[in-house]
Amino acid sequence: MALKELPVVPSGDPGSLAESPNSAIQRIYRPVIKDQTQVNPIVLLFCPDGALSLIGDEIVVSYQHCKGCGICAKESKGIEMVPEYTGPRGFF
């Protein structure tokens, strides 16, 4: 039995989560950097999603990749977790 020659195609459609993840739907709390001087650079290694990056001398959070796990805030005093949504809750 001969095998078919199938084309190699990407596994995700352009604009899907495979191209640019967005975890805002899952996130309840988000990290906010309150004091850059107290942020320990080791948090760059602890972030499971790679949402933290070093730009110049500052650590910056990419909210497009952050899922809100809070590991960075637990490991560093300069990062604080704040609620993602502070408006009214429930149905109207």
Beta strands, then each sheet from edge to edge (+ up, - down):
strand 1: 29-33
strand 2: 52-55
strand 3: 58-61
strand 4: 79-83
sheet 1: 1+ 4-
sheet 2: 2+ 3-
end
